[in-house]
């Protein structure tokens, strides 16, 4: 197990070194100066790549690595965002104590928002993820509804969305796959605060309530803090707290993911 872990660490360091050299080639240090950044807010498009250390707790326990991609694009009244992450290497199942590499976690979401007025809009989210430690072999969902900007200035940004979500989920129960489909009331909220040009705090929440069984609800909270090293690089600390009132039988209700990332912005 240690041999596999060190192989993954070596691979992660190699990739980070390659990306760092790529950034230096594309953006010489002389261009960095003393100016920093607080993210891609205000830009019409932006690409972020993040490599980092991950600590998992809940249905899986591991200290490993991750790779994240975040791309945003603004065209007239349409905002588009793609997010994806991949957590790799060995993960130990808390219940069985077994360690294997089949329990990797994948996540990808496509978000769009069409601005209808000065503060109102219509949003659509398409999400796919796999979380085998929590008993989810795969989950595909689509959500849509009304969005509203609450605050939008240089220092603070906040908005919410309210609508419905339909999802199809494939669960792992006693080593067998069981699928189910549901409709849920969907709510999302985000708040970002820039302390200065270099430091930013962000909070995001997603809440889902099954319309056929209101005691079946799910919460996802994402806290992040980023601090710029220069114009194109930053350190980010990220904490994700996920809660399911009705988890897969034999699994815990709560999962947490903590990451410390080196972020490259293009």
C-alpha positions as CSV (number, residue, x, y, z in Angstrom):
1,X,0.0,0.0,0.0
2,X,2.8,2.4,0.9
3,X,4.5,1.7,-2.4
4,X,1.4,2.5,-4.3
5,X,0.9,5.7,-2.2
6,X,4.5,6.9,-2.9
7,X,4.0,6.2,-6.6
8,X,0.9,8.4,-6.6
9,X,2.7,11.2,-4.8
10,X,5.6,11.0,-7.2
11,X,3.2,11.2,-10.1
12,X,1.4,14.2,-8.5
13,X,4.7,16.0,-8.0
14,X,5.7,15.3,-11.6
15,X,2.4,16.7,-12.9
16,X,2.6,19.8,-10.7
17,X,6.2,20.4,-11.8
18,X,5.2,20.1,-15.5
19,X,2.3,22.5,-15.1
20,X,4.5,25.0,-13.2
21,X,7.1,25.0,-16.0
22,X,4.3,25.4,-18.5
23,X,3.0,28.5,-16.6
24,X,6.5,29.9,-16.5
25,X,6.8,29.4,-20.3
26,X,3.5,31.1,-21.0
27,X,3.7,33.8,-18.3
28,X,7.3,34.9,-17.5
29,X,7.9,36.0,-13.9
30,X,8.6,39.6,-15.1
31,X,4.9,39.8,-16.0
32,X,3.8,38.9,-12.5
33,X,5.0,41.9,-10.7
34,X,3.3,42.7,-7.4
35,X,-0.2,42.5,-8.8
36,X,-2.4,39.7,-7.5
37,X,-5.9,38.4,-8.3
38,X,-9.0,37.5,-6.5
39,X,-10.2,34.9,-9.1
40,X,-11.8,35.2,-12.5
41,X,-14.7,37.4,-11.4
42,X,-15.4,40.0,-14.0
43,X,-13.6,38.2,-16.8
44,X,-15.6,36.9,-19.8
45,X,-13.8,33.6,-19.6
46,X,-11.3,31.8,-17.3
47,X,-9.7,28.4,-16.8
48,X,-8.5,27.1,-13.4
49,X,-6.5,24.0,-12.9
50,X,-5.9,22.7,-9.3
51,X,-3.7,20.0,-7.9
52,X,-3.6,19.2,-4.2
53,X,-3.7,17.2,-1.1
54,X,-7.0,15.7,0.0
55,X,-8.3,14.4,3.4
56,X,-11.5,12.3,3.4
57,X,-13.7,11.3,6.3
58,X,-17.1,9.8,6.7
59,X,-17.8,6.7,4.5
60,X,-14.1,6.6,3.4
61,X,-10.9,7.6,5.1
62,X,-7.9,8.6,3.0
63,X,-5.2,11.2,2.6
64,X,-4.5,11.4,-1.1
65,X,-4.4,13.7,-4.1
66,X,-6.9,15.3,-6.4
67,X,-7.2,17.1,-9.7
68,X,-9.8,19.8,-10.3
69,X,-10.8,21.8,-13.4
70,X,-13.0,24.9,-13.4
71,X,-13.9,26.8,-16.6
72,X,-16.2,29.8,-16.9
73,X,-17.5,31.6,-20.0
74,X,-19.7,34.7,-20.4
75,X,-21.3,35.4,-23.7
76,X,-23.8,38.4,-23.7
77,X,-26.6,37.3,-21.4
78,X,-25.5,33.6,-21.0
79,X,-23.1,32.5,-18.3
80,X,-21.6,29.0,-18.6
81,X,-19.5,27.1,-16.1
82,X,-17.9,23.6,-16.1
83,X,-16.5,22.0,-12.9
84,X,-14.9,18.6,-12.5
85,X,-12.7,16.8,-9.9
86,X,-11.1,13.5,-9.6
87,X,-9.8,12.0,-6.3
88,X,-7.3,9.2,-6.9
89,X,-5.1,6.6,-5.2
90,X,-6.1,4.0,-2.5
91,X,-9.2,4.7,-0.3
92,X,-9.9,2.7,2.9
93,X,-13.5,1.7,3.5
94,X,-14.4,2.7,7.1
95,X,-16.8,-0.2,7.6
96,X,-14.8,-3.1,6.1
97,X,-11.3,-1.8,6.6
98,X,-10.4,-2.8,3.1
99,X,-8.2,-0.6,0.9
100,X,-8.6,-0.6,-2.9
101,X,-8.5,1.7,-5.9
102,X,-12.1,1.0,-7.1
103,X,-13.5,3.5,-4.7
104,X,-12.3,6.6,-6.6
105,X,-14.6,9.7,-6.6
106,X,-15.5,11.5,-9.8
107,X,-17.6,14.6,-10.2
108,X,-18.6,16.8,-13.2
109,X,-21.2,19.5,-13.5
110,X,-22.3,21.9,-16.3
111,X,-24.0,25.1,-15.2
112,X,-25.7,27.8,-17.3
113,X,-27.6,30.9,-16.5
114,X,-29.6,33.1,-18.9
115,X,-30.0,36.6,-17.6
116,X,-33.6,37.8,-18.1
117,X,-33.4,41.1,-16.4
118,X,-31.0,43.2,-14.3
119,X,-31.0,40.7,-11.5
120,X,-33.2,37.8,-12.6
121,X,-32.4,34.8,-14.7
122,X,-33.1,31.1,-15.6
123,X,-30.5,28.5,-14.6
124,X,-29.9,24.9,-15.8
125,X,-27.5,22.4,-14.1
126,X,-26.4,19.0,-15.5
127,X,-24.4,16.9,-13.0
128,X,-22.9,13.4,-13.0
129,X,-20.9,11.9,-10.2
130,X,-19.6,8.6,-8.8
131,X,-19.0,8.1,-5.1
132,X,-18.5,4.4,-4.3
133,X,-17.4,4.9,-0.7
134,X,-21.0,6.4,-0.1
135,X,-22.6,3.5,-2.0
136,X,-23.3,5.6,-5.2
137,X,-22.1,3.8,-8.3
138,X,-23.4,6.8,-10.5
139,X,-25.8,9.6,-10.3
140,X,-27.1,11.7,-13.2
141,X,-29.3,14.8,-12.5
142,X,-30.6,17.9,-14.2
143,X,-32.0,20.9,-12.4
144,X,-33.5,24.1,-13.6
145,X,-35.4,27.1,-12.3
146,X,-35.3,30.8,-11.4
147,X,-32.2,32.6,-10.3
148,X,-31.7,36.0,-8.6
149,X,-28.7,38.1,-8.0
150,X,-28.7,39.5,-4.4
151,X,-25.4,41.4,-4.3
152,X,-23.0,42.3,-7.1
153,X,-20.2,44.7,-6.5
154,X,-16.4,44.6,-6.4
155,X,-16.2,43.2,-2.9
156,X,-19.4,41.1,-2.5
157,X,-21.3,38.8,-4.8
158,X,-24.3,36.7,-3.9
159,X,-27.1,34.9,-5.7
160,X,-29.6,32.1,-5.3
161,X,-31.6,29.7,-7.4
162,X,-34.9,27.9,-6.8
163,X,-36.4,25.2,-9.0
164,X,-36.8,21.4,-9.5
165,X,-34.3,18.6,-10.1
166,X,-34.8,15.2,-11.6
167,X,-32.2,12.5,-11.0
168,X,-31.5,8.9,-11.6
169,X,-29.3,7.1,-9.1
170,X,-27.6,3.7,-9.1
171,X,-26.9,2.5,-5.6
172,X,-24.6,-0.3,-4.4
173,X,-26.6,-2.4,-1.9
174,X,-25.1,-5.7,-0.7
175,X,-22.8,-5.8,-3.7
176,X,-25.8,-5.4,-6.1
177,X,-26.8,-2.4,-8.1
178,X,-30.2,-0.9,-7.6
179,X,-31.5,2.1,-9.6
180,X,-34.2,4.6,-8.7
181,X,-35.4,7.9,-10.1
182,X,-36.8,10.9,-8.2
183,X,-38.0,14.5,-8.5
184,X,-36.8,17.0,-5.9
185,X,-37.2,20.6,-5.0
186,X,-33.9,22.3,-5.6
187,X,-32.3,25.3,-3.9
188,X,-28.8,26.8,-4.4
189,X,-27.1,29.7,-2.8
190,X,-23.6,31.3,-3.2
191,X,-21.8,34.1,-1.5
192,X,-18.3,35.4,-2.3
193,X,-16.4,38.1,-0.3
194,X,-13.1,39.6,-1.4
195,X,-11.0,40.9,1.5
196,X,-8.6,42.5,-1.0
197,X,-7.2,41.8,-4.5
198,X,-5.4,38.7,-3.2
199,X,-7.7,37.0,-0.8
200,X,-11.2,35.7,-1.2
201,X,-13.7,33.7,0.8
202,X,-16.6,31.8,-0.9
203,X,-19.6,29.7,0.4
204,X,-21.9,27.6,-1.8
205,X,-24.9,25.5,-0.8
206,X,-27.1,23.1,-2.6
207,X,-30.3,21.6,-1.0
208,X,-32.5,18.9,-2.4
209,X,-35.8,17.7,-1.0
210,X,-37.6,14.7,-2.4
211,X,-41.1,15.8,-3.4
212,X,-42.6,12.4,-2.8
213,X,-40.9,12.0,0.6
214,X,-40.0,15.3,2.3
215,X,-37.9,13.5,5.0
216,X,-35.5,12.5,2.2
217,X,-33.3,15.5,1.8
218,X,-29.6,16.2,0.9
219,X,-27.4,19.1,1.7
220,X,-24.0,20.0,0.2
221,X,-22.0,22.9,1.6
222,X,-18.7,24.1,0.1
223,X,-16.4,26.5,1.9
224,X,-13.3,27.8,0.1
225,X,-10.6,30.4,0.8
226,X,-8.0,31.4,-1.8
227,X,-4.9,33.5,-1.5
228,X,-2.9,34.7,-4.5
229,X,0.8,34.0,-4.9
230,X,1.0,36.1,-8.0
231,X,-1.3,36.8,-11.0
232,X,-1.5,33.3,-12.2
233,X,-1.1,31.1,-9.1
234,X,-2.8,30.8,-5.8
235,X,-3.2,28.6,-2.8
236,X,-6.8,27.4,-2.1
237,X,-8.2,25.7,1.0
238,X,-11.5,23.9,0.3
239,X,-13.9,22.1,2.7
240,X,-17.0,20.2,1.4
241,X,-19.6,18.9,3.8
242,X,-22.2,16.5,2.4
243,X,-25.3,15.2,4.3
244,X,-27.9,12.7,3.3
245,X,-30.8,12.1,5.7
246,X,-31.5,8.7,3.9
247,X,-28.1,7.3,3.0
248,X,-27.5,4.0,1.3
249,X,-28.1,1.2,3.8
250,X,-25.0,0.6,5.8
251,X,-23.5,4.0,5.0
252,X,-23.0,7.1,7.1
253,X,-25.1,10.2,6.6
254,X,-22.2,12.6,6.5
255,X,-19.1,12.8,4.2
256,X,-16.4,15.5,4.3
257,X,-13.7,16.4,1.9
258,X,-10.9,18.8,2.7
259,X,-8.4,19.9,0.1
260,X,-5.3,22.1,0.0
261,X,-4.7,23.1,-3.7
262,X,-2.2,24.8,-5.8
263,X,-4.3,26.6,-8.4
264,X,-3.1,27.7,-11.9
265,X,-5.3,30.3,-13.6
266,X,-5.3,31.0,-17.3
